[in-house]
């Protein structure tokens, strides 16, 4: 049977959670889904990609803080 891709909103947690989700996001995009990833503007591994639309939101912490926590 054929399917039609839908719209997906992904709100990952930075770090290993995103590293595990990223291949799934890529596969879903390959299958025709339109994907929006929402992430804090300060993060370590969630970056823009032609495979999805990245929307960021402001946070009150610095990149140094995030690096120290991880």
PDB file as gemmi writes it, atoms N, CA and C in Angstrom:
CRYST1    1.000    1.000    1.000  90.00  90.00  90.00 P 1                      
ATOM      1  N   UNK A   1       0.846  -1.185   0.000  1.00  0.00           N  
ATOM      2  CA  UNK A   1       0.000   0.000   0.000  1.00  0.00           C  
ATOM      3  C   UNK A   1       0.880   1.233   0.000  1.00  0.00           C  
ATOM      4  N   UNK A   2       0.343   2.301  -0.509  1.00  0.00           N  
ATOM      5  CA  UNK A   2       1.107   3.547  -0.494  1.00  0.00           C  
ATOM      6  C   UNK A   2       0.650   4.401   0.670  1.00  0.00           C  
ATOM      7  N   UNK A   3       1.536   5.240   1.121  1.00  0.00           N  
ATOM      8  CA  UNK A   3       1.220   6.132   2.223  1.00  0.00           C  
ATOM      9  C   UNK A   3       1.568   7.555   1.855  1.00  0.00           C  
ATOM     10  N   UNK A   4       1.072   8.449   2.642  1.00  0.00           N  
ATOM     11  CA  UNK A   4       1.359   9.850   2.420  1.00  0.00           C  
ATOM     12  C   UNK A   4       2.026  10.393   3.669  1.00  0.00           C  
ATOM     13  N   UNK A   5       3.136  11.113   3.490  1.00  0.00           N  
ATOM     14  CA  UNK A   5       3.848  11.682   4.626  1.00  0.00           C  
ATOM     15  C   UNK A   5       3.014  12.732   5.324  1.00  0.00           C  
ATOM     16  N   UNK A   6       3.233  12.865   6.600  1.00  0.00           N  
ATOM     17  CA  UNK A   6       2.522  13.859   7.392  1.00  0.00           C  
ATOM     18  C   UNK A   6       3.484  14.856   7.988  1.00  0.00           C  
ATOM     19  N   UNK A   7       2.966  15.664   8.879  1.00  0.00           N  
ATOM     20  CA  UNK A   7       3.776  16.669   9.561  1.00  0.00           C  
ATOM     21  C   UNK A   7       4.096  16.172  10.960  1.00  0.00           C  
ATOM     22  N   UNK A   8       5.368  16.317  11.345  1.00  0.00           N  
ATOM     23  CA  UNK A   8       5.812  15.861  12.659  1.00  0.00           C  
ATOM     24  C   UNK A   8       6.499  16.992  13.408  1.00  0.00           C  
ATOM     25  N   UNK A   9       6.220  17.086  14.691  1.00  0.00           N  
ATOM     26  CA  UNK A   9       6.898  18.026  15.568  1.00  0.00           C  
ATOM     27  C   UNK A   9       7.774  17.211  16.501  1.00  0.00           C  
ATOM     28  N   UNK A  10       9.066  17.519  16.522  1.00  0.00           N  
ATOM     29  CA  UNK A  10      10.024  16.785  17.351  1.00  0.00           C  
ATOM     30  C   UNK A  10      10.610  17.764  18.369  1.00  0.00           C  
ATOM     31  N   UNK A  11      10.523  17.396  19.650  1.00  0.00           N  
ATOM     32  CA  UNK A  11      11.072  18.231  20.716  1.00  0.00           C  
ATOM     33  C   UNK A  11      12.067  17.360  21.489  1.00  0.00           C  
ATOM     34  N   UNK A  12      13.300  17.284  20.996  1.00  0.00           N  
ATOM     35  CA  UNK A  12      14.282  16.391  21.622  1.00  0.00           C  
ATOM     36  C   UNK A  12      15.000  17.042  22.802  1.00  0.00           C  
ATOM     37  N   UNK A  13      15.631  16.186  23.582  1.00  0.00           N  
ATOM     38  CA  UNK A  13      16.537  16.635  24.633  1.00  0.00           C  
ATOM     39  C   UNK A  13      17.940  16.512  24.062  1.00  0.00           C  
ATOM     40  N   UNK A  14      18.753  17.518  24.295  1.00  0.00           N  
ATOM     41  CA  UNK A  14      20.117  17.519  23.778  1.00  0.00           C  
ATOM     42  C   UNK A  14      20.902  16.332  24.342  1.00  0.00           C  
ATOM     43  N   UNK A  15      21.905  15.900  23.640  1.00  0.00           N  
ATOM     44  CA  UNK A  15      22.749  14.803  24.107  1.00  0.00           C  
ATOM     45  C   UNK A  15      22.382  13.489  23.444  1.00  0.00           C  
ATOM     46  N   UNK A  16      22.486  12.407  24.206  1.00  0.00           N  
ATOM     47  CA  UNK A  16      22.296  11.082  23.624  1.00  0.00           C  
ATOM     48  C   UNK A  16      20.865  10.877  23.127  1.00  0.00           C  
ATOM     49  N   UNK A  17      19.903  11.547  23.736  1.00  0.00           N  
ATOM     50  CA  UNK A  17      18.510  11.438  23.268  1.00  0.00           C  
ATOM     51  C   UNK A  17      18.413  11.898  21.816  1.00  0.00           C  
ATOM     52  N   UNK A  18      19.022  13.022  21.489  1.00  0.00           N  
ATOM     53  CA  UNK A  18      18.997  13.525  20.115  1.00  0.00           C  
ATOM     54  C   UNK A  18      19.820  12.635  19.198  1.00  0.00           C  
ATOM     55  N   UNK A  19      20.949  12.155  19.662  1.00  0.00           N  
ATOM     56  CA  UNK A  19      21.777  11.275  18.833  1.00  0.00           C  
ATOM     57  C   UNK A  19      21.018  10.004  18.456  1.00  0.00           C  
ATOM     58  N   UNK A  20      20.158   9.527  19.339  1.00  0.00           N  
ATOM     59  CA  UNK A  20      19.340   8.350  19.037  1.00  0.00           C  
ATOM     60  C   UNK A  20      18.171   8.691  18.121  1.00  0.00           C  
ATOM     61  N   UNK A  21      17.628   9.888  18.257  1.00  0.00           N  
ATOM     62  CA  UNK A  21      16.466  10.296  17.463  1.00  0.00           C  
ATOM     63  C   UNK A  21      16.828  10.732  16.053  1.00  0.00           C  
ATOM     64  N   UNK A  22      18.003  11.283  15.872  1.00  0.00           N  
ATOM     65  CA  UNK A  22      18.382  11.869  14.579  1.00  0.00           C  
ATOM     66  C   UNK A  22      18.235  10.877  13.423  1.00  0.00           C  
ATOM     67  N   UNK A  23      18.709   9.640  13.527  1.00  0.00           N  
ATOM     68  CA  UNK A  23      18.518   8.692  12.418  1.00  0.00           C  
ATOM     69  C   UNK A  23      17.037   8.406  12.132  1.00  0.00           C  
ATOM     70  N   UNK A  24      16.208   8.415  13.172  1.00  0.00           N  
ATOM     71  CA  UNK A  24      14.775   8.195  12.980  1.00  0.00           C  
ATOM     72  C   UNK A  24      14.171   9.372  12.216  1.00  0.00           C  
ATOM     73  N   UNK A  25      14.580  10.577  12.588  1.00  0.00           N  
ATOM     74  CA  UNK A  25      14.112  11.784  11.891  1.00  0.00           C  
ATOM     75  C   UNK A  25      14.517  11.719  10.415  1.00  0.00           C  
ATOM     76  N   UNK A  26      15.742  11.312  10.143  1.00  0.00           N  
ATOM     77  CA  UNK A  26      16.208  11.195   8.758  1.00  0.00           C  
ATOM     78  C   UNK A  26      15.355  10.196   7.971  1.00  0.00           C  
ATOM     79  N   UNK A  27      15.065   9.040   8.577  1.00  0.00           N  
ATOM     80  CA  UNK A  27      14.274   8.013   7.896  1.00  0.00           C  
ATOM     81  C   UNK A  27      12.860   8.508   7.621  1.00  0.00           C  
ATOM     82  N   UNK A  28      12.274   9.205   8.590  1.00  0.00           N  
ATOM     83  CA  UNK A  28      10.924   9.735   8.401  1.00  0.00           C  
ATOM     84  C   UNK A  28      10.891  10.766   7.285  1.00  0.00           C  
ATOM     85  N   UNK A  29      11.927  11.584   7.201  1.00  0.00           N  
ATOM     86  CA  UNK A  29      12.018  12.579   6.123  1.00  0.00           C  
ATOM     87  C   UNK A  29      12.113  11.872   4.775  1.00  0.00           C  
ATOM     88  N   UNK A  30      12.911  10.809   4.723  1.00  0.00           N  
ATOM     89  CA  UNK A  30      13.033  10.033   3.486  1.00  0.00           C  
ATOM     90  C   UNK A  30      11.687   9.453   3.041  1.00  0.00           C  
ATOM     91  N   UNK A  31      10.803   9.217   3.993  1.00  0.00           N  
ATOM     92  CA  UNK A  31       9.496   8.648   3.683  1.00  0.00           C  
ATOM     93  C   UNK A  31       8.449   9.723   3.394  1.00  0.00           C  
ATOM     94  N   UNK A  32       8.889  10.996   3.312  1.00  0.00           N  
ATOM     95  CA  UNK A  32       7.996  12.054   2.883  1.00  0.00           C  
ATOM     96  C   UNK A  32       7.383  12.911   3.973  1.00  0.00           C  
ATOM     97  N   UNK A  33       7.797  12.710   5.210  1.00  0.00           N  
ATOM     98  CA  UNK A  33       7.255  13.516   6.301  1.00  0.00           C  
ATOM     99  C   UNK A  33       7.904  14.900   6.330  1.00  0.00           C  
ATOM    100  N   UNK A  34       7.145  15.889   6.708  1.00  0.00           N  
ATOM    101  CA  UNK A  34       7.660  17.242   6.923  1.00  0.00           C  
ATOM    102  C   UNK A  34       7.908  17.365   8.425  1.00  0.00           C  
ATOM    103  N   UNK A  35       9.151  17.690   8.802  1.00  0.00           N  
ATOM    104  CA  UNK A  35       9.538  17.640  10.208  1.00  0.00           C  
ATOM    105  C   UNK A  35      10.002  19.006  10.688  1.00  0.00           C  
ATOM    106  N   UNK A  36       9.513  19.387  11.876  1.00  0.00           N  
ATOM    107  CA  UNK A  36       9.964  20.594  12.561  1.00  0.00           C  
ATOM    108  C   UNK A  36      10.569  20.142  13.881  1.00  0.00           C  
ATOM    109  N   UNK A  37      11.815  20.556  14.134  1.00  0.00           N  
ATOM    110  CA  UNK A  37      12.497  20.243  15.379  1.00  0.00           C  
ATOM    111  C   UNK A  37      12.550  21.531  16.202  1.00  0.00           C  
ATOM    112  N   UNK A  38      12.111  21.463  17.456  1.00  0.00           N  
ATOM    113  CA  UNK A  38      12.120  22.612  18.357  1.00  0.00           C  
ATOM    114  C   UNK A  38      13.187  22.365  19.413  1.00  0.00           C  
ATOM    115  N   UNK A  39      14.108  23.334  19.556  1.00  0.00           N  
ATOM    116  CA  UNK A  39      15.222  23.159  20.496  1.00  0.00           C  
ATOM    117  C   UNK A  39      15.619  24.506  21.092  1.00  0.00           C  
ATOM    118  N   UNK A  40      16.262  24.489  22.267  1.00  0.00           N  
ATOM    119  CA  UNK A  40      16.759  25.743  22.823  1.00  0.00           C  
ATOM    120  C   UNK A  40      17.863  26.309  21.936  1.00  0.00           C  
ATOM    121  N   UNK A  41      17.986  27.622  21.904  1.00  0.00           N  
ATOM    122  CA  UNK A  41      19.003  28.238  21.047  1.00  0.00           C  
ATOM    123  C   UNK A  41      20.421  27.875  21.481  1.00  0.00           C  
ATOM    124  N   UNK A  42      20.596  27.534  22.741  1.00  0.00           N  
ATOM    125  CA  UNK A  42      21.894  27.067  23.243  1.00  0.00           C  
ATOM    126  C   UNK A  42      21.781  25.562  23.459  1.00  0.00           C  
ATOM    127  N   UNK A  43      22.490  24.808  22.623  1.00  0.00           N  
ATOM    128  CA  UNK A  43      22.511  23.359  22.767  1.00  0.00           C  
ATOM    129  C   UNK A  43      23.814  22.841  22.174  1.00  0.00           C  
ATOM    130  N   UNK A  44      24.083  21.568  22.373  1.00  0.00           N  
ATOM    131  CA  UNK A  44      25.357  21.007  21.934  1.00  0.00           C  
ATOM    132  C   UNK A  44      25.285  20.278  20.600  1.00  0.00           C  
ATOM    133  N   UNK A  45      24.186  19.599  20.320  1.00  0.00           N  
ATOM    134  CA  UNK A  45      24.173  18.706  19.154  1.00  0.00           C  
ATOM    135  C   UNK A  45      23.017  18.905  18.191  1.00  0.00           C  
ATOM    136  N   UNK A  46      22.074  19.736  18.520  1.00  0.00           N  
ATOM    137  CA  UNK A  46      20.911  19.910  17.658  1.00  0.00           C  
ATOM    138  C   UNK A  46      21.180  21.098  16.736  1.00  0.00           C  
ATOM    139  N   UNK A  47      21.435  20.809  15.477  1.00  0.00           N  
ATOM    140  CA  UNK A  47      21.805  21.844  14.512  1.00  0.00           C  
ATOM    141  C   UNK A  47      20.841  21.833  13.332  1.00  0.00           C  
ATOM    142  N   UNK A  48      20.859  22.901  12.563  1.00  0.00           N  
ATOM    143  CA  UNK A  48      19.990  22.963  11.391  1.00  0.00           C  
ATOM    144  C   UNK A  48      20.423  21.916  10.368  1.00  0.00           C  
ATOM    145  N   UNK A  49      19.460  21.529   9.543  1.00  0.00           N  
ATOM    146  CA  UNK A  49      19.690  20.497   8.542  1.00  0.00           C  
ATOM    147  C   UNK A  49      18.710  20.700   7.402  1.00  0.00           C  
ATOM    148  N   UNK A  50      19.079  20.311   6.200  1.00  0.00           N  
ATOM    149  CA  UNK A  50      18.113  20.378   5.104  1.00  0.00           C  
ATOM    150  C   UNK A  50      17.001  19.336   5.242  1.00  0.00           C  
ATOM    151  N   UNK A  51      17.149  18.402   6.185  1.00  0.00           N  
ATOM    152  CA  UNK A  51      16.149  17.348   6.367  1.00  0.00           C  
ATOM    153  C   UNK A  51      14.960  17.794   7.205  1.00  0.00           C  
ATOM    154  N   UNK A  52      15.118  18.870   7.976  1.00  0.00           N  
ATOM    155  CA  UNK A  52      14.042  19.342   8.842  1.00  0.00           C  
ATOM    156  C   UNK A  52      14.176  20.842   9.041  1.00  0.00           C  
ATOM    157  N   UNK A  53      13.101  21.433   9.554  1.00  0.00           N  
ATOM    158  CA  UNK A  53      13.114  22.847   9.907  1.00  0.00           C  
ATOM    159  C   UNK A  53      13.428  22.937  11.385  1.00  0.00           C  
ATOM    160  N   UNK A  54      14.425  23.728  11.734  1.00  0.00           N  
ATOM    161  CA  UNK A  54      14.797  23.906  13.134  1.00  0.00           C  
ATOM    162  C   UNK A  54      14.237  25.224  13.638  1.00  0.00           C  
ATOM    163  N   UNK A  55      13.473  25.161  14.708  1.00  0.00           N  
ATOM    164  CA  UNK A  55      12.953  26.346  15.384  1.00  0.00           C  
ATOM    165  C   UNK A  55      13.590  26.388  16.764  1.00  0.00           C  
ATOM    166  N   UNK A  56      14.183  27.522  17.105  1.00  0.00           N  
ATOM    167  CA  UNK A  56      14.819  27.645  18.420  1.00  0.00           C  
ATOM    168  C   UNK A  56      14.078  28.666  19.272  1.00  0.00           C  
ATOM    169  N   UNK A  57      14.273  28.544  20.555  1.00  0.00           N  
ATOM    170  CA  UNK A  57      13.692  29.495  21.506  1.00  0.00           C  
ATOM    171  C   UNK A  57      14.788  29.963  22.457  1.00  0.00           C  
ATOM    172  N   UNK A  58      14.679  31.201  22.948  1.00  0.00           N  
ATOM    173  CA  UNK A  58      15.721  31.756  23.817  1.00  0.00           C  
ATOM    174  C   UNK A  58      15.724  31.078  25.191  1.00  0.00           C  
ATOM    175  N   UNK A  59      16.913  30.987  25.752  1.00  0.00           N  
ATOM    176  CA  UNK A  59      17.093  30.444  27.101  1.00  0.00           C  
ATOM    177  C   UNK A  59      18.008  31.367  27.889  1.00  0.00           C  
ATOM    178  N   UNK A  60      17.997  31.227  29.198  1.00  0.00           N  
ATOM    179  CA  UNK A  60      18.761  32.140  30.051  1.00  0.00           C  
ATOM    180  C   UNK A  60      20.133  31.597  30.449  1.00  0.00           C  
ATOM    181  N   UNK A  61      20.548  30.477  29.873  1.00  0.00           N  
ATOM    182  CA  UNK A  61      21.846  29.910  30.231  1.00  0.00           C  
ATOM    183  C   UNK A  61      22.810  30.005  29.047  1.00  0.00           C  
ATOM    184  N   UNK A  62      24.091  29.779  29.347  1.00  0.00           N  
ATOM    185  CA  UNK A  62      25.140  29.908  28.337  1.00  0.00           C  
ATOM    186  C   UNK A  62      25.571  28.538  27.827  1.00  0.00           C  
ATOM    187  N   UNK A  63      26.296  28.555  26.720  1.00  0.00           N  
ATOM    188  CA  UNK A  63      26.824  27.305  26.172  1.00  0.00           C  
ATOM    189  C   UNK A  63      27.822  26.671  27.140  1.00  0.00           C  
ATOM    190  N   UNK A  64      28.591  27.492  27.851  1.00  0.00           N  
ATOM    191  CA  UNK A  64      29.545  26.973  28.827  1.00  0.00           C  
ATOM    192  C   UNK A  64      28.824  26.209  29.944  1.00  0.00           C  
ATOM    193  N   UNK A  65      27.670  26.717  30.372  1.00  0.00           N  
ATOM    194  CA  UNK A  65      26.880  26.036  31.378  1.00  0.00           C  
ATOM    195  C   UNK A  65      26.421  24.668  30.875  1.00  0.00           C  
ATOM    196  N   UNK A  66      25.923  24.625  29.661  1.00  0.00           N  
ATOM    197  CA  UNK A  66      25.443  23.367  29.080  1.00  0.00           C  
ATOM    198  C   UNK A  66      26.590  22.374  28.955  1.00  0.00           C  
ATOM    199  N   UNK A  67      27.744  22.834  28.476  1.00  0.00           N  
ATOM    200  CA  UNK A  67      28.901  21.950  28.347  1.00  0.00           C  
ATOM    201  C   UNK A  67      29.325  21.395  29.697  1.00  0.00           C  
ATOM    202  N   UNK A  68      29.286  22.213  30.721  1.00  0.00           N  
ATOM    203  CA  UNK A  68      29.675  21.754  32.068  1.00  0.00           C  
ATOM    204  C   UNK A  68      28.681  20.734  32.622  1.00  0.00           C  
ATOM    205  N   UNK A  69      27.392  20.909  32.315  1.00  0.00           N  
ATOM    206  CA  UNK A  69      26.370  19.992  32.807  1.00  0.00           C  
ATOM    207  C   UNK A  69      26.451  18.630  32.127  1.00  0.00           C  
ATOM    208  N   UNK A  70      26.814  18.609  30.841  1.00  0.00           N  
ATOM    209  CA  UNK A  70      26.913  17.342  30.125  1.00  0.00           C  
ATOM    210  C   UNK A  70      28.292  16.760  30.319  1.00  0.00           C  
TER     211      UNK A  70                                                      
END                                                                             
